[in-house]
Amino acid sequence: MHRFKDLEIWKQSRKFCSEIYLVTTNFPESEKFGLTNQLRRASVSVPSNIAEGCSRSSNKDFSRFLEIAIGSIYEIETQLLIALDLGYINQIKLDELSMTIDRITKMTSKFRSTLK
């Protein structure tokens, strides 16, 4: 088992989750139960799955939770592109968030490969 609070991927994904919450506060009220909720849930899922994976007794199980976290990251990326299409965020903000997404994805994938 790993201590999730010591993992850089958990720290970075937790910080990113807070960024998503801040960004979505500017979304229209009509998106409260739509895109806002979807983005927030997916962003919470990333550090949550990393933490849950840490509790597993095998690297195979932990690896599966990291795979789910990566899936949530891709979900967030898609939803941010939709937010751009709808004019809820601008290209500069998307680029900034995309850089963080890329960093977290690479870190998680690399860490996952060490578990095999």
Secondary structure as UniProt FT lines:
FT   HELIX           4..6
FT   HELIX           8..24
FT   TURN            25..26
FT   HELIX           29..31
FT   TURN            32..34
FT   HELIX           35..54
FT   HELIX           59..85
FT   TURN            86..87
FT   HELIX           91..114
//
